[in-house]
Amino acid sequence: MDMSKYAGTRFLKVEDIRASGPIRVKITEVTEGRYDKPDLHFDDGTTLSCNMTNVRALARAYGWESKHWSDKEVELAVGEIKYDGKPNEAVLITTISPPIENKAPPKPKPDFDDEIKF
């Protein structure tokens, strides 16, 4: 019996990547995470809570729809981002799989609908 579902989710942290060095993984799924951040699930069974910097990097390469991020290979490395104006270490994503075409952000829907419904 596969016991992995009983082991819980292993979230990657800066310390994990620093200890192993940069790693290449494939995104298998994107789910809604805590704190208004998406969780990226990888083929090695790990998960990364995706910060704004990483969301933008993935969206530039693969579009604004997370369904297009699945099966994409990325590299995870320790880097630096600014948070509250101060430098902080973070796990940063570099895209490996080639970018896709037509990755414009979705157009916002109007707040009203002029269609008359009968």
N, C-alpha and C positions, 0 to 999 in steps of 0.2 A: 504494500500500500504506500502511495506517495504521501509522505508526512509533511511536505513543504507548506501546505495550507495551514498547518497547526503551529508553524514556527513564527508567525507574525511577519510584519513588513520590516525589511532592513533598509532604513533610510541612510543614504550616503551623507557623510559630513566631510568637512575640509580635512580632518585628521585621517580619514580613510584614504583619501586620494593622495595626501602627502606621504603616507606610509607606503602606498603601492606605486606611486608615480602615476602619470597620466594613463587612463584606460580607455579602450574603445568598447562601446556597447551599442546595441541596437534597441531602439525604442519599440516596445511591443504594445503599449497602451498609454493613453493619457486620461487621467480621471480628475475630477474636482477634488482638490485637497483642502486642507485646513487653511485658515488665515487668508482666504481669497487668492490662493496660489494653486496652479495645477500641479499634480503629481505625475512625473514621468516614470513609467515602469519599464525596466530593461530586461533583455534576454538572459542576463545572469542572475535574475531574481531580485535585484536591488531596485530601489526607488529614490528619486531625487525630487524634493520640493523645488519647483522651478521659479526662480526670482524673475523680476521684470527684465533684467539684462539678458537672461537666457531665453525668455519668451520672445523678445525682439530678434535675437539671433536666429532662432528657429523660424519665426514668421518671415524674416527676410529671405530665407532659403526655401522654405516649404509652404509658405502661405499662412493665412490667418485661421484656417480651419484645422483644428488639431487632428482630425481624421487623416490628414495628409502627412502627418509626422510619423505615423506607424511604419515600421520596417525601415526607418532611416538610421544609418550608422552615424554616431557622433563620438567625439572624444571629450572626456571629462578631465579637467586639470585644475590645479589651484591657481587662482588669479586674484586680482584686487578690484574691488568696486568701491564707489563712494556711497556712504549711507549717513545721512544727517551731516553731510559735508566732511566726513572723516573717512579715511581709507580703511577698508575691512577686507579680510581674506574671504573668498567664496569659491565654491565649485563653479567653474565656468565651462560652458559648452562651446565646442568648435564643431561645425557641421563637416561631415566627411562625405556622405552621399551627395551626389550632384543636386543642385537646386532644381525646382520644378518651375514650369511656366505658369503665367496667369495667377500670380500670387497677390493681387491687389486686395486691400482690406475690404471686407463686406461693406456695402453701402448702407448707411443708417436708414431705418424705416421712418417715414414721417409719423408725427404724433397723431395725425388725423387721417381719415379715409374719406375721400370725396364721393365714393361710390354710394349710390342710393340703393338700398336693399328693400325688396318688396316681400 
